[in-house]
Amino acid sequence: MHDTLPFHRSLVEKYDRPGPRYTSYPTAPQFQAAFAEDDYRAAAERSNRLAEPKPLSVYVHIPFCESLCYYCACNKIITHNRERAASYLTWLKREIALQGTLFDESRRMTQLHLGGGTPTYLSNDQLGELMTALDEAFHFAPPAAREFSLEVDPRTVTPTQIHELRALGFNRLSLGVQDFDSDVQRAVNRVQSEAQVVGLVEAARDAGFQSVSVDLIYGLPLQTVASFDATLDKIIALRPDRIAAYSYAHLPELFKAQRLIRPEDMPPPERKLELLELIIRRLTGTGYVYIGMDHFALPEDELSLARDNGTLQRNFQGYSTHADCDLIGLGNTAIGKVGDSYSQNVKETAQYQARLAAGRLPVMRGYRLSDDDRLRREVINALMCHGRIDIAATEAAHGIVFRRYFAEALDALAEMRGDGLIAITAEAIEVLPAGRLMMRNVAMAFDAYLARSEGRHSRTV
């Protein structure tokens, strides 16, 4: 893959249409209620029986937040009542214990991610309890083999707490910044100072965190090219190891919180393209590598190295170096990927507790992949992570004639080929530099379910 990332506005505009982010294939709209607890248990059993069972990755959903960020589309609970978090932790530990019995003791947990909500809504003592329960159930790999990360709201932690988090075993931090401009912050009800963020980044480096990541959002109310350029100046000066710059999807008809944003404050559609162009120019111009899909990393970061050596993966947390694991989702709404299946927990906290009180896993829906799903997942993952499909290797692995099997997909790609986004030869389909921003569009050609899930996705650029 090439490090150049040309920005052709006419092509970006042409291909900016709704489409999946491909954190899974098939995507979540295909999950079915018919997939229940017994299916999940069977998937775990099959994964234990593999000749070489995969290591374990765990995602824990902590749904609580102290205040509402108006742009947020996550599943969260806004409360100042800390008792609710204590109660949730009790049930979470019950789910951890239940899940722990399903996976062979010889398997090791190499990856952990705490998301939300605000994981740091839990006190460090509570997080310590959680880590103990996880270690007992899933057996932590040795420290050198672990990637344990959590999302941090800079308004909820102090530099001292950052050191305590490192002592608990976390070695990667993701800080939600979004934008430093005070007008933008007020418009989305997330006010935090630059000094807070700088103090936490310094503390994380001091404490020996291996990686510090910063999240930004472009397309927020009142954002201008000049205001966001000032935010990028400050971020670049901090030199985080990774930067995720997400496009804001304004869908007030779907997400109630977004109705609190004043329509007249929303930037015009062309502004988003100007902001995206700015982000790419500034970040690649100061040495960041474009990994794909909103993600940038320093050249020496593990994500950049994985992209270069062909081991980059993609899962529900985005790009990863450890995604070839069985992923266990814990907490309400959490999604898992075990063996050839996906599963998602119930959404409502009361339902979550009721299932666990009955000694049952809180699985709400899921999906078991067919042979066709597995083939298409592999092809889409190759595109999203490596920008290239090796045709001969795919044919050998799946016993197909690529051009015959994917005749419809190849027809769908003709226009992108004509626009110089991709190259198609007898050996490979390759995403060209001009097409790297449109890799979701390329992947969509291989999605057998796309027509069924239209209207449920964010725009591709």
N, C-alpha and C positions, 0 to 999 in steps of 0.2 A: 504493500500500500504506500501511497505517496503522502508526503507531509504537506504538499501544497494544497491549499483549499480555496480555489477560485470562487468568487461570488458573482454569478450571473443573474442579475435581478429579474430579467424577463423569464428565465427558466425557473427560478425559485417561485415566482408568482404563478407560473403555469402549473406547477406540480404541487402547489400549496392547497391540499384538499384533505378531508378527514381520513384518518387511517390509524390502525393499531400501532402501539409502541413495541410490540413483540417482546415483552418481558416473558411471555410464554407463547407456545403454539401447541394446540389451538388456544385462542385467547379466552379470557374469563367469560365473555358472553356465551360461550359454548358449554360452560360447566352445567351439570344437570343435577336436579334434586334427587334423581333416582340413584345417584352415587352416594352411598351412605356409610355409616361406621364400619359395617362388615367388609365393604369394598376397600376401605382404607387399611383395615387390619390385614386383609389379604395382600394388599400392595406391599406393606411393611414386611410380611412374611416372605414374599417373593424376593424382595431386596436383600433379606438376610441370607437367602439360599444361593445368591450369585457366587461364582467361583472366587471372585474378589469383591466382597461387599464394599460399597462406597463409604468414604468418611461422611460424617454428619455435619450439616449446617443448620443453625437454628435462628428463626426470626421470632422475636417477641413483640407483640403489639401492646403498647401502653397508651390507652386512649385519652388520658386526661390532659387538659390545658387550663391555665389560670385565666386566660382571656381569649377572645375570639379574634383571629386574623381574618379579615373579611374575604380575602382571596381563597381561603382554604377549602379544598374539596375532600379532605381526609375524613375518615370516620373518627370523630372525637367527642369528648364529653367536657363541657366547660363547667368547672366547679372550683370553689375555694374550700370545699369540704374534704379535708385530708383523710377522713375516715373511709371515704369511698375508695380511695387508693389502697388503704390497708386491707379492706374487704376484698378488693379485686386481686391483690397479691395472694391472699389465702386461697382463692379459687384457682389462680394461675399455678400455684405450687401443686394443687391437686391434679391439674391437667398435665403438668410436667411429670409427675410421678406415674400417671397412667400411660403417657406416651413412652416413658423410659422403659416400661416393661415390653414394648413391642420390638425394640431394636437390640440386636445381639451385643452382649457386653464387650466383645472384642473390638467393636467399632469405636472410633474416636471422633470427638467433636472438634473440628478444625476451624469452624467459622461461626460467629455469633453477630447478629445485628439487632439492636433495640430501636424500634421506630414508633411512630405515634401519629397524633398526639405529641406529647412531650415526655420522653423517657425520664428526663431529669425532674419530672414532677414527683417521682419517687425519691425519698431521701436516700443519702448514700448508705445508711444502715439497711434500708429496705432493698436497695440494689445489691447489697452484700448478701442478704438472705436469698435473693433471687439467684445470684451466682452460685451459692452453695447448693441450692436445689438443682440447678442445671448440671453442675459437676457430678452430683450423686446419680442423677438419672442418665446422663449422656457421656460421662467420662472425658474430661478435657484432654486434648492432645498436649504434648509438652509445649511450654511457652514459645519456643522458636517456630513452632508449626501452626500457631494460632493467628487468626485475624478476627479480633473482637472489637466491634465498632458500635458507637451509639450516636444518635442525633441529639444535638444540644441547642436549646433555645438560650442565646446569650443573656437574656433577661432573667434567667432562673438559676444561674450558677455563678460561683465566685472562683477566682484563680486557685484558692485553697482546695475547693471541691474538685477542681480539675486534677490536682495531684492525688486526691483520694480515689478518683475514678481510675487513674493509672494503677494505683496500688491494688484495686479490685481485680485487675487483669485486663482492662480495656487498653488497646494499643492504637486505635484509630478513632478520630473524632470528626463529626460532620456538623458544622456550625451554620445555622439558618440566618443569613444576613438579608437576602432579598434585594435591598436597596438602602444606601446610606442617606438619601435625600430626605430631609425632614418633612417636606410637604407630602411626598409619596408615602412615607411612613404613617403620617396622620390619616391619609386617605384610606389606608388599609388597616388602621388600628394596630400597628405593630411599631411602636416607638422604641428604638434602642440606639445608644450612642456608639460612635466609632471607637471611643476609648474602651468601652466594654469589650468589644470584639478584639481589639488589639491586645488587651490585657489577657484574654483567654487564649489567644494564639500563642502569646509569649509563654504563658503558663504551661500550655500543652507541649511546647518544645522543651521547656525546662524540665518537665516531668518525664520526657523521653517517649512521647507518643511517636509512633513510626510514621504516621500520616495525618495531616490535618486537611480536611476538605471544607470548602465554602459553597453554600448554595445561593444562587442569585435567581431572580425572576425578572424577565423582561416582558413589556406589554402591560404593566400595571398602570393604574390611574395616575395622571399628571406627569408621567415619565416623559422626558424629552431626550434627544440625543445628547445635548450638552449636560443635562443632569446625570444621565447614566454614565457618561464618559468620566465625570468626576468620581462616581462610585468605583468605576473600573481602575482609575488612578490609585485609589486607596487600597483596593484589593491586590493589585499588581505589586504595590509596595510591600504588602504583607507576605507575598510569595507563598500562598498555600500550595500544598503538594498537588491537590486536585481542585478543580472548579467545575461545578455543575451550573449551567445557565439555562434555566427552564423557561419555556414559552408559557405565558399565562393564558389559560383557556377560560374565557369569561362566559359562563353558562348559568346565568342567574335563574333560568327556568328549572334547572336541575339542582342547584346548590343554593339553599336559602341564604347562607351567610353573604353570598355575592350580591344579593339584592340591597345590601347596605352600602354598596359602592355607588356613588352618584353617576348616572349614565353620562352626564356632560363632562365628567372627569376622564372618561376612557379615551385613550389615544386613538387616532384614526388607524385603519388597517395598515396603511403604508408605513406608519411609524414603526410597527413591529419589524418589518423588513429592514428598515434603517438601523434599528437597534441590533438586530442579528448581524448585519454586516459590520457594524461597529465592534461587537463582541469578538467576531472572528478575526478582524483586522488587528485589534488591540492584543488579544491573547496569543495568537500565533506569532504576531510581531514581537512579542516579548518572551518567546521561547517555549510557550506551551504547545503541546502536541494535541491535535484534535483526535480524540478516541472514537467519536461517533455519538450521534443522538444526544446533544447537549453537554457532553463530557469532554473536559480538557484536563491534561495532566502534565507535570514536568517530565522531561525526557528520562530522568533517572527513576521515576516512580514505577512501581510494579505494574500498573495498568499499561503504561507506555511500553515497558519491556515485554509484557504479555502480548500486546498488539503486534510488536515486532517479531516475536518468536512463534506466533501462531497458537498461543494457549489462552487467549482472551475468551471469556464466556459471557453469557448474558442470563440474568435471572430476574426475580421480582424486585430486587433492589437496584436493578440496572446492570452496568458492566461490572465484571468480577474476575478475579484470578482463581477463585475457588469454586466456581459454579458446578463443577462435575461432582457434586455431593448429593446425597438425599437431603432435601430441605424440609425441615419440620416447622410448621407454622403454629405458634402458640398465642393464645389470647383471642378476644373476639375479633372477627373479620379476617384473621390471619390466613394467608394462603401458603400451602405446602406443595412440594413436588417430590413424591416418593416413588422410586422405580419408574414405571410407565404410567403414572397417574398424577393428577393434580387434585387438591382438595381445598375447601375453604370452610372456616368455622362460622358459626352463627353470628349475626350482627348485634343483636340486643343483649345487653349485659344480663338481664333477668333470665333470658333463655340459656345463655352461656352457663350461668350458675345452676339452673334447673337440670341441665344435662349432666353436669359434673356431680351434682348432689345425688343423682340416680346411678352414679358410677359409670356413666357413658361418656365417650368422646364427643365433643361439641361440633362434629362435622355436619355442615348444612348441605353442601353440594360438592360435586367434583366431576372428574372425567378420567376415563381410562383410554389411553391412546391406541389407535389401530395401527397397522403396519404403514398405511398411507400417511397417517398423522406423524409417525416417527420419521419417515422419509422427508416429509415437508418441513418438519421442525429442524432437521439437520441442515437442509438447504437454506432455510431462512436464517438459522444461527450462523452459518458460514458467511452469508451476505452481511448480516448485522455486525459481526465481530471481525471478519477478515476481508470483507469486500470482494470475495472471490468464491466461486463454486468450482471445484475440481470435478469435471464431468466423468472422467474414467473411474476415479475413486468412488464416486457416488453410484455409478453403474455396478461396479464390482461389489460394493457393500450391500446393495439392495436387489441385485439381479434384475435390473431394468435396462431398457434402451432409453436413454435420457430424452432424446429428441421426440420419441414416440410418446413416452409417458407424460412429458411436460409440453406437448405440442401447443396447448392453449396458452400456457404461461409464456412460451417463446413468442407466440403471436402478440400477446399483450405487451411484450418488451420491445416490439419493433419500433414504436415511436420514440422510446427512450434511447434506443440505439441510434436512431436517426438524429436525435438531439445531442449526441455525443456524450451521453451520461454513462453508457456502458459499452463494453466490447464483448462480442460473442464469437468465439472460435470453436473449432472441433474439440479443443482441450478444456476450455473454461469459459465461464461468464465472469467478467471482471468489472467492478465499479470503477469508472475513471474519475480523476480528480473533480471534474465538473459535476459528477453525480453523487459525490459523497454526502452532500446535504440532503439528497433525495433517496437515501438508501431504504427508508421505509416504503417509498413508492415502488422500488425495485422488488422488495420482499413481498409486497401486496400481490404481485403477479402470481406468486406460488401459493397463495392462501385460498384453500378450497371453501372456506366459510364466509368470505368477505361480504358477499351480497346479503347474507343473513344478519350481519351485525352492523349494517350501515346506520349512521345516525348516533352511534354510541362512542365515537372516537374524537380525540383532539385533532387539530390540523397537523399535517405532516411536517411543515416547516415553521 
